[in-house]
Amino acid sequence: MTVYRLKGIAAACLAGALFAPAAFAGHGRQTEYDFARVLDAQPIFAEVPVAEPRRVCWDEPVRYVDRGRRHRSGAGAVIGGLIGGAIGNQIGDGSGRAAATAAGLLIGASIGSEHERNRHRGYHRGHREYVRYEQVCDYREDYRTEREVVGYDVTYEYNGRVGYTRTELPPGQEIRVRVSVDPVGY
């Protein structure tokens, strides 16, 4: 055998000797449960945040755009034609009067139509914007703190010994305890 192999075996034996008592320590232990008398239970308080949702509303400006075209009625062309025709009728006589009336009618209708188109030009080239205020609502959470019981500090007595523990729930008159008995080695 080589020296390295002997060192490895010696190390394994030493480790076994050191950890063997720990492996067998609980072998003779007995664990039982019993009840102890509660002497006192004091509540433990903590400040706990509590959310309170609330509705908040406000008026907010909302922009609207009217992109629709205005419908022209044609009244400008009709009125312009009538006025132009009446003026043309005053000029000339005979067959010249009929030509002047027709020319006046056409020129007046053209001028009246152009006038109506210019009057609504802003609606044709662009758009009209307007603002309306509308109510908008949202939910927000406000926080407040409440004092809340988060546990109990319990004092108990078992076989003449006083012990202390902490529980989440109120313990009542008795509390369950774990009793273990360990054999004494010689």
Secondary structure, DSSP 8 states (H G I E B T S, - for coil): --HHHHHHHHHHHHHHHHHHHHHHGGGG-EEEEEEEEEEEEEEEEEEEEEEEEEEEEEEEEEEEEE-------SHHHHHHHHHHHHHHHHS--THHHHHHHHHHHHHHHHHHHHHHHHHTHHHHHS-EEEEEEEEEEEEEEEEEEEEEEEEEEEEEEETTEEEEEEESS---SEEEEEEEE-----
